[in-house]
Amino acid sequence: MSQIIHIATRKSMLALWQAETIQKLLIAQGVQTKLLPIVTTGDKMQKSQLAEVKLQDENQDSHHLTTGKGLFIKEIQEALLSKKAHVAVHSMKDLPVTQTKGLNVVSLLPRAGARDVLILSPEVLEETKLNLLTDSERQNIDFEKLKSILLSSKLFMEKQIGTTSTRRQMLLKKIFSTHLNLQILRGNVDSRLKRVKNNEFSAIILAEAGLERLGFLNQENMFFLPSEKFIPATAQGVIAVEAIENDIELISNLNKLNCKKTCIAAGLERMVLALLGGDCHSSIGVYFENNNLHIICGRNLIHKETIIKIESSSLIEIETLFLESKGDFSIFFANLCHSTHAKNINEILIEKGFLEVSELNYFNL
């Protein structure tokens, strides 16, 4: 390609790391690139619960960008549509399941670690004696033992715990206690880490992938939360690349970056999110691992949880859908949502009582 490809991204340290990763991969293909850092509406609202924010927008095609995590991508997608940028790079868990008209998610990079990480303050570590563990003991501590230790900690149980995610709030209440002092914590990864290090919070939760990418993982105050109990957000740990849907030459270059395994896992997880009528700010966790879909959905202190096994024969059919999409994730995802696989999973969710906590809507996909 002769033209310089402009890559739109948020300005946070993590977002820039992700965009620079795509930039390096395109440069390796001989493509000239330049980053276009953008401050989004979500970045400006540091004290708000994003699920409670609702912007006015008469354009029904961008209705999904007026609230929740959509506020982090609104201006980035506008840069694509106005031709100020050719490519956008996102954390896929920030992308609403509704695809913006005129744009396609064309490739996903190999998934990084999908787990959540519990990060404790120095005073909680000292109170519980967890600061005396060796690195090996800390990394391999049994979760039930860790849970028991924290439930006996006055500081952990009473002092504020920081997270904005409604999914993480739901899981903390479900797994630990409904009486935890949960407070909104916004900001970049490094600023959140500083606040817990300064004992402003007894604990915070961050994604494993972001910590790993920025070189912050495996510090003495960090404990992995098992994904089968603390079910991750849909597509957590996945970097998504978006482009104008008719830019054929560029999409061809971007398709070369695609990871089939990640696309299939993310496709299944986001299909469940769509079925549940949820979006990126919903109390929903979905994680595909070892042919199993781990699903939890909560509403008004009620939650439903299940595991759905995806048979090998079904995975072969889903892989065929992906190959027929020629590597374009948005096309694959649309076909998956209208497949018998989606219908079958929808029926299982109804059988498991998920109508009590969600708006199951297979026929509206």
N, C-alpha and C positions, 0 to 999 in steps of 0.2 A: 504494500500500500504506500502511495506517495504522500498522502496527506498526514498531518500530525493528528493523532487521536487524543482528544481531551477526555480525561477520566474524572467524573464528578464523584466527590466523596465528602463526608462530614469532616470537620477539622479536629476531631478528638485524636489522641495518640493511637488508639486502637484502630479507628477508621482509616487513618493515614497508613498504618502498617498494612492493613488489608489492601488498600488501593495500591500501595507501592509493590506489594507482592504481585498483583495483576500486571502492573506496569513492567516489572522485570520479566514476567513470562511473555508479554507481548514484544518487548525489546528483543528477547531471544529469538522471536520469529521474524525479526527485521522490521518491526513496526515502530515508527516514531510516536512517542507519547508525551503528554504533559498533564500534570494533575490540576484539577480545578476544585480546590477546597471550598465548601459552602457551609454557612451557618444556617441551620434549619430552625423551624418554629419550635420543635421539641428541645433543641439546645438552649433556646432562650427562656424556656419555662422550667427553671430549675427547682421551683418550690411547689409545683402543682402535681397532683395525681393525674397523669395523662388521660386515664380512662374517663375522668370527669370533665375534661376540656372538650368543647364542641365548637369548632369554627364555623362561621357562616360561609356557605359555598353553594351557589345556585346550579353549578355544573354537577349533574348526577353521576357523570363518569368518574369524578374524583371525590365522591362522597366518602369513600373509605380512607381518605387521607386527612380528614378533618378532626380525627380523634385518635387516642391511643398511640401506639408505636408508629402509625401512619404519619404522625407529626414529625418524625425523624427523617422521612423520605420525600415529603411533599415538594420542597424546593429542589431537591436533587432530580426528581423525575421531571419537574418543570424545566430544568436545564436541558434535559434530553429532548423533550418535546419542542423546545424553542431552538434547538440545534446549537446551543452554546456548548454542549458536551455530546460526545458520541457514545460513551460508555458510563455506566454507574456501577459502583461497587457497594454492596450492602452486607450486613450481618443478616442472614436469611430469616432469623427469628424476628427481625424488625419489619419484615414485609407482610402486609395484610394478604390474606388468601385471595382477595379480589384483585385480579390483574388490571392495571391501569391500561385503558384503551390506547393502542398505538405502540405499546412497549411489550417486550418479551424478556423473560429471564432465560438467557440462552445457555448458560453454563454454571455449574457448581464445582468448586474445588474439593479435593478430598477432605472429608470431615476431620476436624480436630477432636479432642476430648469433649464429650457432651455433658459430663457431670457438673453438678453444682459443688461449690467449695464453701465450707463454713469457716469463717475467719474470726478468731477470738481476740478480744482485747488483752493487753498485758495483765490487767488486774484480774480478769477471769482466769487466765492461764495460771497465775500465781495462786489464786484462791483454790483452784481445783487440782493443783500440782501437775497439770498437764504440761507445764513448761519443763518438767524434769524428764520427759520422755526423750529417748534417742530418736533420730530421724527415722530409723527403721520401725521402731515401736509406734511412732506417730502415724506413719504411712500405712501401717497394717493393723491399727487398732480396730477391734470389733465394734461395729456401729452400735449394737445394743449396750456395750460397755460404755462407749462415749456418751450415749443418750442418758444412761443412768447417772454418770458423773455430772452432766450438765443439769439434769433435773434436781440434783442436790445442791446446785450452786445458787446462792441467793442473788448474786449479781446477774447471772444469766437469766434468771427467772423474773427479775424485777426491773433491771435497767433496760433502757431502750435498745431494741435490735433493729438494724436498718435494712430495709428493702422496699422498693416501690412495686415490685412484681406481685400481682394478686395471686399468681400460682404459688410463689414461694411463701406468701403469707398463709395461704390455705394449708400448705404442707407443713409449715412450722406448727400451726395450731393442731393439725391432725396428728403429727408424730410426737410433738413435745407437750404442748399444753395450750388450751384455748385462752389462758390467762396471760400469755406472753405480752410484753409491752412493745408492740410492733409500730415502727415509725417510718415515714417516708424518708428515703435517702437517695438523692439524685446526684449526678456529677460523674466525672470521668473515673476510670479505674484507679488512677494514682491518687486522686483527691479522696476517694472513699477509703482507700487503704490508710491514708494519713489520719483520717478521722477516727478509725477504729484503733489505730496505733496510739492516738492521743487520749484514748479511753472515753471519747464522746459517746460511743456505742459499746455495749457489751459484746456484740457480734454483728457481722454483716455476712451476706451471701453474694458471691460473684461466680461467674461462669469459668469453668476450668480452661476453656479455649482462650479466652481473653487474657487470663493470667499467664498462660503458657506463651502466647504470642508476644507478650510484652516483657517476658523474662522475670515475672514476679512469682512464679509457681514454686511450691515446696518450701516455703518459709516455715519457721517453727510454729506459727500460729494458725496454720491452715490444715483442714481436715476434709477429705473427700466424702461426699454424701453419696451412698450407693444408689445407682440409677433405678434399680428395681423398687426402692422405697421412696426416694425423693426424685420422682419422675421428671426428667428435663422438659424444657419448652420444646415445641416442635422445631425441628431443624437447628437446634442449638449446636453451635460449633461449626456451622456451615457458612462459607462465603459465597454469595450469589453475584453473578455478573448480568447486568441488564443492558439492553440496547434497543434502538428503534427497530420495529419488527420487519421493516422492508430493506434494511441495510445488509444486503446479502453477502457482500464481500467481507465486511467486518464480522458478521455473525459466523462466517466460515472460519475465520481466524480464532474467534472466541470458543467455538465448538471444540477446538483442539485441546482446550483446557479442561474439558468436562470429565467428571468422574462418574461412571455408570453406577457403581455401588452407592455412592452418596445420593445420586438422583433418585434411585429407587427407594431408599430409606426416607429421604426428605419428602418424596412424593406421597408415600403411604402415610407419613405423619401429618402432612398438611391436608391430605384428603380427609383424615379423621377430624381435624380441626374444622374443616369446611362442613362436614356432616353435622358436627355438634353446634353449628351456627355461631362458632366462636371466631375471635380474631386475636391479634397479638397481645391484647390487654385482658383477655379472658382468663378465668381460673381453670386453665386446662393444661395438662401435661400429656405428651405423647412421645413415646420413644420406641423405635424399632431396633431390636437386637436379637441375634440368634433365632431368626424367623418368628419372633414374638413381638406383637404390638402391646406395649404397656400403656394403659390409658387411665387417666383420672380427670374428673370434671366436678367442679364444685359451684354451688350457688346457695346463698343465704345459710351458711354453716352446715349445709347438707352436701355430701359428696358421694359419687359413685366411682368405683374402680374395677377394672377388669384386665385380663390378659387374653388377647386373641392370637391364636397360632395361625400363621400364614403357611399353608401347605406348599411343598416344593413344586407341585404342578401349577399352583397359582402364581408362584414367583417366576416360573418360566414364561407364563402368559404375560405377566407384568413386564418382564424383561423384553418380550417381543413388542409390547406397546412402546417401550422406550426406544427400541431400535427403529420402529416405524416412524417415530417422531424425528429421526435423523439427528438426535442429540439435543434438540431444542426442548428445554425443560418445560416451558409454558405450554407447548403443544402436548407433550407427554402428560402433564398434570391435568389438563382439560380432558384428555381421552380417558385417563384413569378415573376421574371423578364421574364420568358417564358410563363406566364399565360395570359389569356384573359383580366385580370385586367390591366396588363401593356399595352396591345394593346389598350384597351379602353382609358386609360389615355393619351397615345401617340396621339391618334386621337383628343382628346380634346385640347391638347397643340398645335397641328397643327392648329386647328380651331381658337384658341385664338391668333395666330400669333407668336408663339415662334420660328418658323423657322428663323425669322429675327434676333434672338439673340443667337441661339444655333444650334447644329448639332443633331437634333432629330434622333435617331438611334435604334428604336425598333428591326429592323431586324438584327442588328449587336450585340445584347446582347448575 
